[in-house]
Amino acid sequence: DLLKVLAVHPLFVKAGLSGVEFMDTPPDGWDAATWSPHTGMEVSFRLDEEEDTAGEVAYFQRHERFINYLPGLAYFGLKVLLWDQTWNFGYRKKDGVCEVYHHGESFAGPWPVVALV
């Protein structure tokens, strides 16, 4: 549902999720992973959560890795890297203060892509 809100229009949701498949075995250290040969995107993610003494979620983090390959070539067994990026986002609650964060952890790709992004 969140993706539908972020994508603004149902056509964007359909295009973005076209052919997406969950991998049977995610890469080491990740909870789940998806792959789409249509878009050339592999997404891995891990969810971390901690509760406070009252049983409320005091910490939540979604750690995501996006590996993008040139779309379409995956059908032919070719993976030409466009970029590989890892993000963290989530929140922490402590002493009545809630910190919300979203930051990039790493980014790699061929120099023309790095220059454009």
N, C-alpha and C positions, 0 to 999 in steps of 0.2 A: 504494500500500500504506500509506503514512503517513497518508493521509486516512482510510482504513478504521480505523486505530488511533485517530486523533483523534475520529472520529465516534461511537465506542463501539458502535454497533449498525448492521447493514446497512441498515435502513430509513432512518436518518439519511443514510447515504452516498447511497442512491438518491434521496432527496428533494433533497439538496444538489446532486447532479450531473444532475438531471432536465433534459433539453433543452440541456445545455451544448454549445456548439459552438466550435471554435477559429476565430478570424478568419483569413481569408486574408492580410490585411495588417495587422499590429499597428500601433498608433500609433507615431509617431516616438520613438526612444530606448528602445523596449521590444523584447525578444526574441520574445515571444509574447503573445497576448491571447485570452481566451475571453469568450463572451457567452451568457446564458441569459434568454430572454424569460419563462420560468416564474418565476424568482426575481427578475428585474429586476437581475441583477448582471453587471457587466463587470469582469473581472480582467485586469490587464496585469502582466507580470513581466520582470525582467532578472536574469540570473545572472552574477556576476563571480567569477573565481577566479585565484589566483596560486600558483605553485609556488616552493619554496625551492631552494637549490642542490643538495639531495639528490633533487629530483624529487617531493617530497611536497607536498601542498596545504597552504600556509601561511596562505592567506586565502581565505575563501569568503563571499559575500554574496548574499542573495536580496532584491531590491528589488521590492516589490509595491504596486500601486495597485488599490484596490477602489472602484468607483463603483456605488452601490446606488440603484436607482430603485424607485418603488412597483410591487410585483409585479403582473403581469397586464395593466397598461395598455400595455405595449410591443407587445402584439398589435394594438393599435389605432393604433400610431404615436406614442403619448404617452409621454414620459419625464419623470416628476416626480421630481426629485432628493430622495433621503432623506439620503445623505451621500457624501462623496468623501474617502477616507483613503489615506495612503501610509505603508508600513512598511518597515523595514530589519531584517533579521536575518541572523546569520552568526557567523563566528569568525575570530580572528587568532591565529597561533602565532608567538612570537618569544622567543628566549633561554630555551626550555624552559617558557614560560608560555603558556597558552591562555586567551584572553579570548573569552567567548561573550556575544553581545548580541542584544537584540530591542527596538527602540524605534520609536515613532511619529514620523514626519517631519512630517506635516500632517493636518489634519482640517477639513472644511468641510461645512456643511449648514444647513438651516433651523433657526432658534433652538429650536423645540420638540425637535427631534432632538438638537441639541447639548446641551440641558439634560438629556435622558434618558440619553444615552450618557456 
